[in-house]
Amino acid sequence: MAGNPISDPEFPKKTVDFIDRIVGAVRDRTTKPVVAVTRGIVFGSIVAVIAISLVVLALIAIMRLSLIHI
């Protein structure tokens, strides 16, 4: 039946589905990459701090052990 799309009982559902698809597509292309980069930066920073701390502790242990044997 050709007529006014607003008088179609499925018009609101179709419109909401269309808007939902568009918003979902935009979100997938913008938000997900930003979240992935942010997680990489945060977890990379945590790993770097832990690695630096372990290196410093290892150097301290090596220096103390080398002074004991003198």
Secondary structure, 3 states (H helix, E strand, C coil): CCCCHHHCCCHHHHHHHHHHHHHHHHHHHHHHHHHHHHHHHHHHHHHHHHHHHHHHHHHHHHHHHHHHCC
